[in-house]
Amino acid sequence: MRIHRGKFLLICALLGAFSIIFTQLPPGTLTLENLQAQHQALRLYCQQAPLKSAALFFIVYVLVTTLSLPGAALLTLLGGALFGLWPGIVLVSFASTLGATLAMLTSRYLLRDWVQRRFAGPMRTVNQGVSRDGAFYLFALRLVPLFPFFVVNLLAGVTTLGVRRYWWVSQLGMLPGAIVYLNAGHQLGQIASLRDILSPGVVFAFTLLGLLPLITRWLLARFSRTSP
């Protein structure tokens, strides 16, 4: 009975999220050009109502990530432009993690069969990685751009990862990328494309950081097997 009630509440939350997003954020709202055009007006509103604007930003970010809508990277840029680096880190880190966790739970309890059919190939890869390396594999997926953000959320929903572990590993793994985008938000008006932010050097550094726990785990396992 508890599971059915949880599913019902999750469905109601998703329907409410859809209605809010599509009534309050018309098509074309979350584009770089539109955010640049509205930057000064949004900044003035944040100065006049800092707590209300932060709460609205948090809610919109959670809804966008929960529904796997495009625009999370743009919202992260906007967070840096409106709130600064450190407040932006708090807002974006917790909003993105909450949205990712809700998306994972949606996959686990509502979309499991569809995800397994739609992503059969990637699902085998992720299941093998999680079975072998557990949370270390999820950490690598969050840093290494192997699968898109929303795909990781969907695939994680049909693994054996617990919600608590999924939360803190995702929050830690997404933090470096969030900091890069938040810091770039200070030059929001000068950015021509999101590709200007993640240079090849930054992507390479993230890849090394994501693979480091896996390499360390492999070396420790190999050393333990060969030790007398």
PyMOL commands that set and color helices and strands:
alter all, ss='L'
color gray80, all
select helices_A, chain A and resi 2-24+32-48+50-66+72-83+85-109+112-118+120-133+135-143+149-156+163-190+194-196+200-226
alter helices_A, ss='H'
color red, helices_A
deselect
rebuild
show_as cartoon
